[in-house]
Structures are given as C-alpha cells and as structure tokens.
Amino acid sequence: MKIFEFRIKNNLTQKQLAEKLGITQSMVSKLESGQYNPTVEQLWRISKKLGWNFKIIFGEEDGKPQIWDTVHFEEGQDSDTNQRIEKELAVGA
C-alpha cells in the first residue's frame, strides 16, 4: 500500500499523518508525490509506525524475487551493529 492510499483510507490529513510518523507535513507531501525517495531505513521506520510488514527485494534469481525480511534497524547503533547489518544486506543472512 502506498502512503497516500493509507492516508486516504484512514481519513488522515497530511498533517495528521506527519504527526503519526514524526515528520513534517511537507515531507509527507514529497513522499506522496515522489519528490523524495527515502532511504531503506526511513522506509523501515515509516512501515513500523504504520504497522506494515517490511520486506526488501534486492533482485531476482531464477525469476523469483530474493527477499530479506529479517533486517532490524535500531536507533543508537554502534559501528559493529551497522557493519553486521550491512553484511546481512550484502549476503542475505
């Protein structure tokens, strides 16, 4: 589901959705219009706040998508944790 569809389905204004997500109304507008492409971590944070499942498709193998859905982003991570996440993303651990 797109952010715009979620907002309309839940009868939210851009300002209300921005408050729910902890971002500005301007950022919601840019996300909805495609003027801003969030990072993977930002997408994960948005999906968590909206109660969505978050899966990352990095490519296809034999016509089937390769999905990693066990990536965890946490605030205040140390460099070892960041390196572990980068390694998980690189090898699909």
All heavy atoms as an XYZ file, in Angstrom:
762
protein
N       0.844     -1.168      0.000
C       0.000      0.000      0.000
C       0.897      1.242      0.000
O       1.888      1.291      0.695
C      -0.904     -0.002      1.239
C      -1.740      1.243      1.373
S      -2.802      1.298      2.824
C      -3.967      0.032      2.447
N       0.518      2.218     -0.776
C       1.263      3.465     -0.813
C       0.851      4.345      0.361
O      -0.247      4.227      0.908
C       0.982      4.194     -2.118
C       1.509      3.465     -3.332
C       1.243      4.253     -4.586
C       1.797      3.535     -5.788
N       1.552      4.270     -7.024
N       1.748      5.242      0.738
C       1.473      6.142      1.852
C       0.221      6.961      1.590
O      -0.627      7.136      2.467
C       2.693      7.043      2.123
C       3.838      6.189      2.687
C       2.344      8.175      3.078
C       5.132      6.932      2.873
N       0.061      7.442      0.357
C      -1.125      8.216      0.003
C      -2.392      7.392      0.215
O      -3.371      7.871      0.801
C      -1.034      8.692     -1.454
C      -2.292      9.347     -1.952
C      -2.591     10.652     -1.591
C      -3.178      8.661     -2.767
C      -3.757     11.256     -2.042
C      -4.346      9.258     -3.213
C      -4.632     10.561     -2.850
N      -2.377      6.145     -0.271
C      -3.552      5.272     -0.117
C      -3.859      5.029      1.356
O      -5.021      5.022      1.759
C      -3.310      3.942     -0.828
C      -3.229      4.079     -2.330
C      -2.708      2.826     -3.007
O      -2.175      1.922     -2.321
O      -2.818      2.755     -4.241
N      -2.819      4.811      2.167
C      -3.010      4.618      3.599
C      -3.667      5.847      4.218
O      -4.604      5.744      5.002
C      -1.670      4.346      4.287
C      -1.769      4.272      5.786
C      -2.082      3.071      6.407
C      -1.568      5.400      6.572
C      -2.182      2.999      7.789
C      -1.662      5.341      7.953
C      -1.979      4.130      8.560
N      -3.162      7.017      3.854
C      -3.679      8.260      4.426
C      -5.148      8.466      4.074
O      -5.978      8.763      4.949
C      -2.846      9.449      3.939
C      -3.279     10.771      4.537
C      -2.352     11.889      4.149
N      -2.351     12.221      2.744
C      -3.290     12.952      2.139
N      -4.332     13.401      2.801
N      -3.177     13.230      0.852
N      -5.497      8.264      2.820
C      -6.882      8.447      2.381
C      -7.793      7.402      3.022
O      -8.871      7.725      3.532
C      -6.977      8.384      0.836
C      -6.161      9.527      0.212
C      -8.428      8.413      0.379
C      -6.556     10.928      0.636
N      -7.360      6.148      3.020
C      -8.159      5.067      3.600
C      -8.457      5.313      5.082
O      -9.511      4.949      5.578
C      -7.429      3.730      3.434
C      -8.194      2.541      3.962
C      -7.425      1.251      3.747
C      -8.206      0.093      4.341
N      -7.472     -1.159      4.217
N      -7.507      5.945      5.775
C      -7.661      6.195      7.205
C      -8.141      7.610      7.518
O      -8.106      8.041      8.667
C      -6.342      5.899      7.921
C      -6.061      4.421      7.945
O      -6.587      3.708      8.776
N      -5.253      3.943      7.004
N      -8.615      8.310      6.474
C      -9.180      9.654      6.633
C      -8.249     10.596      7.398
O      -8.671     11.297      8.314
C     -10.554      9.597      7.318
C     -11.567      8.839      6.496
O     -11.662      9.048      5.290
N     -12.288      7.942      7.132
N      -6.984     10.574      7.021
C      -5.988     11.428      7.663
C      -5.597     12.565      6.731
O      -5.524     12.379      5.513
C      -4.730     10.635      8.009
C      -4.871      9.485      9.002
C      -3.582      8.684      9.055
C      -5.241     10.018     10.371
N      -5.328     13.716      7.303
C      -4.730     14.793      6.530
C      -3.227     14.537      6.471
O      -2.695     13.713      7.221
C      -4.972     16.162      7.198
O      -4.287     16.185      8.458
C      -6.461     16.434      7.388
N      -2.552     15.251      5.596
C      -1.095     15.123      5.549
C      -0.488     15.521      6.885
O       0.461     14.893      7.344
C      -0.505     15.978      4.424
C      -0.725     15.401      3.051
C      -0.041     16.199      1.964
O       0.355     17.354      2.158
N       0.109     15.589      0.791
N      -1.042     16.536      7.509
C      -0.525     16.988      8.798
C      -0.703     15.913      9.868
O       0.202     15.649     10.656
C      -1.222     18.274      9.235
C      -0.656     18.851     10.510
C      -1.271     20.180     10.865
C      -0.638     20.713     12.137
N      -1.146     22.008     12.505
N      -1.861     15.242      9.894
C      -2.103     14.179     10.876
C      -1.159     13.004     10.656
O      -0.620     12.438     11.607
C      -3.559     13.709     10.804
C      -4.548     14.726     11.313
C      -5.982     14.349     10.975
O      -6.273     13.820      9.901
N      -6.889     14.639     11.904
N      -0.955     12.634      9.395
C      -0.037     11.533      9.095
C       1.390     11.925      9.472
O       2.130     11.113     10.033
C      -0.112     11.148      7.616
C       0.788      9.995      7.195
C       0.489      8.728      7.996
C       0.648      9.728      5.703
N       1.753     13.166      9.199
C       3.094     13.639      9.560
C       3.317     13.520     11.062
O       4.386     13.074     11.500
C       3.272     15.084      9.108
N       2.327     13.879     11.845
C       2.449     13.770     13.302
C       2.603     12.315     13.725
O       3.417     12.000     14.590
C       1.230     14.402     13.973
C       1.212     15.920     13.855
C      -0.096     16.550     14.301
O      -1.025     15.826     14.734
O      -0.202     17.795     14.211
N       1.847     11.428     13.094
C       1.932      9.996     13.400
C       3.325      9.444     13.083
O       3.858      8.618     13.814
C       0.864      9.234     12.608
C       0.816      7.749     12.858
C      -0.346      7.130     12.083
C      -0.497      5.664     12.330
N      -1.004      5.309     13.641
N       3.915      9.951     11.985
C       5.215      9.466     11.537
C       6.387     10.217     12.160
O       7.535      9.795     12.032
C       5.318      9.551     10.014
C       4.334      8.695      9.219
C       4.488      8.964      7.728
C       4.516      7.230      9.537
N       6.111     11.341     12.790
C       7.182     12.133     13.366
C       7.991     12.892     12.331
O       9.201     13.086     12.493
N       7.326     13.283     11.227
C       7.975     14.047     10.169
C       7.115     15.279      9.886
O       6.045     15.452     10.466
C       8.186     13.208      8.886
C       6.850     12.693      8.332
C       9.134     12.042      9.159
C       6.970     11.921      7.033
N       7.555     16.121      8.963
C       6.791     17.315      8.630
C       5.724     17.014      7.579
O       5.833     16.031      6.827
C       7.714     18.424      8.084
O       8.277     17.970      6.847
C       8.812     18.774      9.078
N       4.729     17.887      7.523
C       3.693     17.754      6.501
C       4.306     17.890      5.113
O       3.926     17.197      4.177
C       2.600     18.821      6.721
C       1.468     18.770      5.708
C       1.740     19.594      4.467
O       2.372     20.653      4.523
N       1.272     19.111      3.332
N       5.305     18.741      5.004
C       6.000     18.928      3.735
C       6.654     17.622      3.268
O       6.617     17.284      2.081
C       7.049     20.026      3.880
O       7.807     20.147      2.708
N       7.238     16.879      4.214
C       7.874     15.603      3.865
C       6.828     14.588      3.407
O       7.060     13.837      2.463
C       8.679     15.059      5.044
C       9.418     13.771      4.715
S      10.569     13.902      3.335
C      11.840     14.892      4.059
N       5.667     14.558      4.059
C       4.590     13.659      3.631
C       4.200     13.989      2.192
O       4.054     13.097      1.350
C       3.364     13.747      4.566
C       2.173     12.997      3.973
C       3.693     13.198      5.941
N       4.063     15.268      1.896
C       3.722     15.698      0.541
C       4.765     15.229     -0.464
O       4.428     14.709     -1.534
C       3.598     17.220      0.497
O       3.351     17.658     -0.816
N       6.038     15.381     -0.118
C       7.112     14.964     -1.022
C       7.152     13.449     -1.198
O       7.415     12.948     -2.289
C       8.458     15.476     -0.513
C       8.613     16.974     -0.660
C       9.916     17.466     -0.089
C      10.006     18.985     -0.231
N      11.228     19.517      0.339
N       6.869     12.697     -0.120
C       6.821     11.236     -0.220
C       5.677     10.802     -1.134
O       5.831      9.918     -1.979
C       6.651     10.608      1.164
C       7.856     10.655      2.091
C       7.446     10.289      3.509
C       8.945      9.719      1.590
N       4.512     11.425     -0.958
C       3.343     11.057     -1.757
C       3.518     11.386     -3.236
O       3.059     10.641     -4.099
C       2.093     11.764     -1.220
C       1.616     11.226      0.100
C       0.347     11.888      0.592
O      -0.113     12.903      0.008
O      -0.213     11.393      1.576
N       4.180     12.500     -3.518
C       4.331     12.937     -4.909
C       5.530     12.308     -5.605
O       5.680     12.438     -6.815
C       4.458     14.457     -4.967
O       5.692     14.870     -4.406
N       6.396     11.646     -4.830
C       7.587     11.051     -5.413
C       8.747     12.023     -5.541
O       9.760     11.703     -6.157
N       8.615     13.211     -4.952
C       9.707     14.186     -4.998
C      10.859     13.796     -4.085
O      11.950     14.316     -4.221
C       9.197     15.572     -4.594
C       8.282     16.201     -5.595
C       7.792     17.556     -5.122
O       7.652     17.798     -3.926
N       7.530     18.443     -6.063
N      10.590     12.906     -3.132
C      11.627     12.464     -2.198
C      11.624     10.945     -2.129
O      10.579     10.328     -1.980
C      11.368     13.046     -0.798
C      12.375     12.580      0.225
C      13.660     13.097      0.246
C      12.049     11.613      1.158
C      14.597     12.667      1.180
C      12.973     11.170      2.098
C      14.237     11.699      2.098
O      15.152     11.266      3.013
N      12.796     10.365     -2.254
C      12.951      8.918     -2.138
C      13.659      8.607     -0.829
O      14.854      8.868     -0.693
C      13.752      8.360     -3.320
C      12.995      8.473     -4.610
O      11.818      8.150     -4.668
N      13.650      8.956     -5.643
N      12.929      8.047      0.130
C      13.530      7.768      1.440
C      14.541      6.632      1.374
O      14.505      5.794      0.475
C      12.330      7.380      2.307
C      11.309      6.901      1.336
C      11.534      7.657      0.066
N      15.431      6.608      2.357
C      16.388      5.517      2.471
C      15.649      4.264      2.921
O      14.497      4.323      3.372
C      17.487      5.841      3.506
O      16.871      5.922      4.807
C      18.211      7.134      3.165
N      16.311      3.131      2.849
C      15.732      1.873      3.309
C      15.378      1.980      4.787
O      14.306      1.547      5.211
C      16.687      0.682      3.057
C      16.182     -0.579      3.725
C      16.873      0.467      1.565
N      16.268      2.574      5.572
C      15.996      2.710      6.999
C      14.781      3.603      7.242
O      13.942      3.295      8.091
C      17.204      3.275      7.740
C      16.964      3.356      9.234
C      18.188      3.747     10.036
O      19.265      3.930      9.447
O      18.063      3.858     11.261
N      14.653      4.686      6.487
C      13.489      5.552      6.643
C      12.209      4.806      6.279
O      11.186      4.945      6.955
C      13.637      6.812      5.792
C      14.698      7.762      6.315
C      15.056      8.843      5.310
O      15.001      8.632      4.103
N      15.427     10.004      5.826
N      12.261      4.011      5.217
C      11.092      3.203      4.839
C      10.726      2.223      5.943
O       9.557      2.003      6.242
C      11.367      2.450      3.539
C      11.366      3.285      2.275
C      11.840      2.438      1.097
C       9.994      3.860      2.003
N      11.763      1.613      6.542
C      11.519      0.669      7.635
C      10.837      1.371      8.796
O       9.877      0.865      9.360
C      12.834      0.039      8.082
C      12.671     -0.888      9.239
C      12.298     -2.195      9.189
C      12.872     -0.573     10.617
N      12.252     -2.720     10.457
C      12.598     -1.742     11.357
C      13.256      0.576     11.292
C      12.694     -1.792     12.739
C      13.355      0.526     12.673
C      13.078     -0.655     13.375
N      11.325      2.552      9.157
C      10.739      3.302     10.271
C       9.294      3.694      9.978
O       8.424      3.594     10.839
C      11.574      4.544     10.578
C      12.913      4.215     11.184
C      13.718      5.472     11.483
N      15.077      5.153     11.864
C      15.443      4.706     13.055
N      14.541      4.510     13.983
N      16.699      4.435     13.308
N       9.029      4.143      8.752
C       7.670      4.506      8.370
C       6.761      3.289      8.443
O       5.671      3.340      9.016
C       7.647      5.119      6.948
C       8.289      6.510      6.969
C       6.228      5.172      6.399
C       8.563      7.086      5.593
N       7.211      2.171      7.894
C       6.377      0.964      7.891
C       6.100      0.484      9.309
O       4.986      0.030      9.607
C       7.012     -0.152      7.057
O       8.201     -0.617      7.648
N       7.085      0.597     10.191
C       6.890      0.183     11.583
C       5.823      1.045     12.252
O       4.946      0.536     12.945
C       8.218      0.285     12.335
C       8.149     -0.230     13.747
C       9.524     -0.235     14.391
C       9.430     -0.737     15.815
N      10.712     -0.746     16.487
N       5.878      2.356     12.024
C       4.906      3.262     12.630
C       3.501      3.068     12.067
O       2.518      3.355     12.733
C       5.357      4.706     12.460
C       6.552      5.040     13.335
C       6.992      6.470     13.181
C       8.198      6.729     14.074
N       8.643      8.122     13.975
N       3.406      2.568     10.833
C       2.102      2.338     10.221
C       1.608      0.905     10.427
O       0.509      0.565     10.001
C       2.148      2.666      8.725
C       2.469      4.117      8.376
C       2.483      4.303      6.868
C       1.484      5.074      9.030
N       2.433      0.066     11.058
C       2.038     -1.310     11.315
C       2.124     -2.211     10.096
O       1.451     -3.231     10.014
N       2.961     -1.831      9.137
C       3.137     -2.620      7.923
C       4.286     -3.599      8.084
O       5.239     -3.346      8.802
C       3.463     -1.729      6.730
C       2.393     -0.767      6.332
C       1.102     -0.738      6.756
C       2.533      0.319      5.420
N       0.439      0.290      6.166
C       1.282      0.954      5.341
C       3.587      0.813      4.678
C       1.070      2.065      4.521
C       3.371      1.917      3.869
C       2.113      2.525      3.791
N       4.231     -4.716      7.362
C       5.381     -5.618      7.257
C       6.387     -4.974      6.317
O       6.005     -4.323      5.346
C       4.970     -6.980      6.700
C       4.149     -7.767      7.675
O       4.371     -7.713      8.877
N       3.171     -8.494      7.176
N       7.642     -5.169      6.584
C       8.687     -4.566      5.762
C       9.563     -5.659      5.192
O      10.161     -6.418      5.926
C       9.527     -3.604      6.610
C      10.565     -2.866      5.819
C      10.215     -1.797      5.032
C      11.887     -3.251      5.873
C      11.170     -1.108      4.303
C      12.853     -2.573      5.152
C      12.480     -1.493      4.355
N       9.603     -5.737      3.878
C      10.465     -6.704      3.203
C      11.257     -5.972      2.142
O      10.765     -5.040      1.529
C       9.640     -7.812      2.569
C       8.916     -8.650      3.602
C       8.226     -9.814      2.986
C       7.540    -10.597      4.099
N       7.135    -11.895      3.678
N      12.472     -6.426      1.931
C      13.353     -5.816      0.946
C      13.586     -6.823     -0.173
O      14.019     -7.941      0.082
C      14.705     -5.424      1.575
C      14.488     -4.491      2.764
C      15.611     -4.783      0.527
C      15.747     -4.253      3.569
N      13.308     -6.407     -1.398
C      13.584     -7.245     -2.557
C      14.804     -6.652     -3.252
O      14.782     -5.521     -3.705
C      12.392     -7.297     -3.530
C      11.158     -7.849     -2.814
C      12.748     -8.122     -4.762
C       9.908     -7.824     -3.646
N      15.886     -7.422     -3.292
C      17.123     -6.939     -3.877
C      17.331     -7.396     -5.311
O      18.177     -6.892     -5.995
C      18.326     -7.381     -3.036
C      18.484     -6.567     -1.794
C      18.066     -7.048     -0.581
C      19.050     -5.312     -1.848
C      18.209     -6.297      0.569
C      19.201     -4.545     -0.715
C      18.778     -5.040      0.501
N      16.606     -8.366     -5.746
C      16.796     -8.846     -7.098
C      16.037    -10.129     -7.305
O      15.236    -10.539     -6.468
N      16.281    -10.727     -8.431
C      15.610    -11.970     -8.760
C      16.632    -13.048     -9.057
O      17.713    -12.773     -9.557
C      14.707    -11.782     -9.977
C      13.552    -10.857     -9.741
C      12.659    -10.738    -10.950
O      12.859    -11.486    -11.934
O      11.752     -9.900    -10.919
N      16.261    -14.271     -8.735
C      17.080    -15.420     -9.065
C      16.130    -16.474     -9.602
O      15.153    -16.823     -8.951
C      17.810    -15.933     -7.824
C      18.804    -17.038     -8.126
C      19.604    -17.413     -6.896
O      20.276    -16.543     -6.331
O      19.534    -18.590     -6.514
N      16.386    -16.941    -10.790
C      15.511    -17.904    -11.455
C      14.081    -17.379    -11.548
O      13.112    -18.115    -11.382
C      15.531    -19.252    -10.728
C      16.910    -19.877    -10.689
O      17.651    -19.715    -11.688
O      17.244    -20.522     -9.691
N      13.950    -16.057    -11.770
C      12.636    -15.453    -11.927
C      11.874    -15.232    -10.637
O      10.732    -14.807    -10.651
N      12.498    -15.550     -9.507
C      11.837    -15.366     -8.211
C      12.554    -14.263     -7.431
O      13.774    -14.221     -7.410
C      11.860    -16.659     -7.405
C      11.071    -17.777     -8.038
C      11.120    -19.014     -7.184
C      10.352    -20.138     -7.867
N      10.378    -21.364     -7.090
N      11.784    -13.371     -6.773
C      12.440    -12.302     -6.009
C      13.196    -12.851     -4.811
O      12.770    -13.805     -4.170
C      11.277    -11.414     -5.556
C      10.064    -12.253     -5.665
C      10.343    -13.305     -6.698
N      14.349    -12.261     -4.539
C      15.132    -12.608     -3.360
C      14.767    -11.606     -2.275
O      15.023    -10.411     -2.415
C      16.627    -12.550     -3.664
C      17.048    -13.535     -4.730
C      16.749    -14.966     -4.319
O      17.225    -15.435     -3.307
N      15.953    -15.655     -5.123
N      14.152    -12.069     -1.203
C      13.610    -11.190     -0.177
C      14.335    -11.393      1.141
O      14.532    -12.510      1.585
C      12.103    -11.460      0.031
C      11.354    -11.249     -1.287
C      11.543    -10.562      1.132
C       9.907    -11.640     -1.241
N      14.705    -10.288      1.761
C      15.270    -10.307      3.104
C      14.291     -9.570      3.993
O      14.017     -8.398      3.776
C      16.624     -9.604      3.138
C      17.716    -10.421      2.553
C      18.551    -11.261      3.220
C      18.104    -10.506      1.183
N      19.433    -11.855      2.354
C      19.181    -11.409      1.105
C      17.637     -9.909      0.019
C      19.799    -11.710     -0.101
C      18.250    -10.219     -1.171
C      19.319    -11.114     -1.222
N      13.761    -10.237      4.996
C      12.787     -9.587      5.877
C      13.192     -9.688      7.343
O      12.387     -9.497      8.226
C      11.389    -10.142      5.676
C      11.300    -11.629      5.959
O      12.334    -12.246      6.256
O      10.196    -12.171      5.887
N      14.454     -9.952      7.594
C      14.903    -10.081      8.981
C      15.864     -8.967      9.365
O      16.573     -9.069     10.349
C      15.605    -11.440      9.196
O      16.688    -11.547      8.273
C      14.648    -12.589      8.987
N      15.891     -7.892      8.598
C      16.776     -6.775      8.885
C      16.160     -5.932      9.988
O      14.990     -5.607      9.956
C      16.994     -5.911      7.625
C      17.870     -4.721      7.942
C      17.616     -6.751      6.527
N      16.954     -5.592     10.987
C      16.477     -4.774     12.098
C      17.308     -3.510     12.193
O      18.529     -3.576     12.286
C      16.581     -5.544     13.418
C      15.811     -6.813     13.401
N      14.453     -6.854     13.522
C      16.204     -8.092     13.239
C      14.038     -8.108     13.455
N      15.084     -8.871     13.276
N      16.653     -2.373     12.164
C      17.319     -1.095     12.349
C      16.954     -0.599     13.738
O      15.802     -0.650     14.134
C      16.849     -0.067     11.320
C      17.223     -0.416      9.920
C      16.283     -0.926      9.047
C      18.516     -0.231      9.465
C      16.619     -1.244      7.743
C      18.863     -0.552      8.167
C      17.906     -1.062      7.306
N      17.932     -0.130     14.462
C      17.688      0.399     15.789
C      18.409      1.719     15.941
O      19.485      1.913     15.395
C      18.181     -0.582     16.861
C      17.471     -1.909     16.809
C      18.049     -2.906     17.799
O      18.784     -2.486     18.704
O      17.763     -4.091     17.644
N      17.805      2.607     16.721
C      18.445      3.886     16.962
C      19.643      3.699     17.880
O      19.661      2.826     18.734
C      17.446      4.848     17.573
C      16.303      5.134     16.617
C      15.583      6.406     16.963
O      16.229      7.339     17.447
O      14.379      6.432     16.720
N      20.664      4.519     17.677
C      21.832      4.499     18.541
C      22.700      3.266     18.377
O      23.349      2.828     19.319
N      22.721      2.698     17.180
C      23.535      1.501     16.963
C      25.011      1.857     16.980
O      25.398      2.939     16.594
C      23.204      0.892     15.600
C      21.765      0.504     15.457
C      21.511      0.017     14.057
O      21.465     -1.170     13.872
N      21.360      0.882     13.107
N      25.808      0.919     17.394
C      27.250      1.119     17.331
C      27.758      0.686     15.963
O      27.036      0.123     15.161
C      27.964      0.375     18.466
C      27.706     -1.124     18.438
O      27.334     -1.654     17.377
O      27.904     -1.767     19.473
N      29.013      0.949     15.677
C      29.547      0.639     14.351
C      29.576     -0.855     14.077
O      29.414     -1.283     12.937
C      30.942      1.237     14.182
O      31.836      0.687     15.122
N      29.754     -1.689     15.125
C      29.728     -3.140     14.916
C      28.353     -3.586     14.433
O      28.239     -4.425     13.539
C      30.077     -3.886     16.209
C      31.544     -3.739     16.586
O      32.353     -3.417     15.685
O      31.875     -3.949     17.767
N      27.310     -3.018     15.015
C      25.946     -3.366     14.599
C      25.703     -2.911     13.174
O      25.129     -3.648     12.372
C      24.909     -2.724     15.544
O      25.172     -3.162     16.874
C      23.501     -3.123     15.158
N      26.131     -1.700     12.841
C      25.960     -1.208     11.481
C      26.681     -2.105     10.476
O      26.156     -2.411      9.408
C      26.478      0.230     11.353
C      25.565      1.225     12.026
O      24.369      0.987     12.153
N      26.119      2.339     12.454
N      27.887     -2.550     10.815
C      28.635     -3.431      9.920
C      27.919     -4.771      9.765
O      27.882     -5.339      8.679
C      30.056     -3.630     10.435
C      30.910     -2.393     10.292
C      32.282     -2.559     10.931
O      32.564     -3.556     11.588
N      33.134     -1.557     10.758
N      27.344     -5.303     10.859
C      26.605     -6.560     10.790
C      25.400     -6.427      9.866
O      25.151     -7.285      9.024
C      26.143     -6.988     12.184
C      25.402     -8.318     12.185
C      24.845     -8.674     13.557
N      24.037     -7.638     14.152
C      22.766     -7.385     13.820
N      22.172     -8.078     12.885
N      22.098     -6.426     14.423
N      24.672     -5.305      9.981
C      23.508     -5.082      9.123
C      23.933     -4.979      7.667
O      23.314     -5.575      6.788
C      22.734     -3.834      9.575
C      22.031     -4.118     10.912
C      21.714     -3.408      8.534
C      21.400     -2.911     11.543
N      25.002     -4.242      7.418
C      25.491     -4.121      6.052
C      25.868     -5.487      5.494
O      25.593     -5.799      4.335
C      26.686     -3.178      5.996
C      26.299     -1.734      6.208
C      27.509     -0.809      6.289
O      28.639     -1.272      6.010
O      27.318      0.357      6.654
N      26.489     -6.333      6.326
C      26.865     -7.672      5.884
C      25.629     -8.524      5.608
O      25.557     -9.238      4.606
C      27.738     -8.344      6.948
C      28.286     -9.682      6.510
C      29.224    -10.269      7.546
C      29.742    -11.616      7.085
N      30.623    -12.229      8.067
N      24.604     -8.430      6.490
C      23.362     -9.167      6.269
C      22.725     -8.761      4.956
O      22.246     -9.600      4.194
C      22.372     -8.907      7.417
C      22.701     -9.605      8.696
C      21.703     -9.299      9.805
O      20.672     -8.659      9.518
O      21.966     -9.681     10.941
N      22.698     -7.458      4.685
C      22.107     -6.985      3.437
C      22.905     -7.475      2.241
O      22.333     -7.804      1.211
C      22.045     -5.462      3.438
C      21.052     -4.841      4.418
C      21.207     -3.327      4.424
C      19.625     -5.220      4.074
N      24.229     -7.527      2.376
C      25.078     -7.918      1.260
C      24.970     -9.403      0.937
O      24.990     -9.793     -0.218
C      26.520     -7.565      1.562
N      24.824    -10.238      1.957
C      24.836    -11.681      1.700
C      23.480    -12.342      1.934
O      23.321    -13.525      1.700
C      25.905    -12.395      2.574
C      27.287    -11.912      2.228
C      25.619    -12.257      4.036
N      22.510    -11.582      2.422
C      21.187    -12.151      2.641
C      21.131    -13.102      3.801
O      20.381    -14.069      3.787
N      21.924    -12.831      4.835
C      21.974    -13.715      6.011
C      20.660    -13.733      6.750
O      19.888    -12.840      6.701
C      23.070    -13.260      6.943
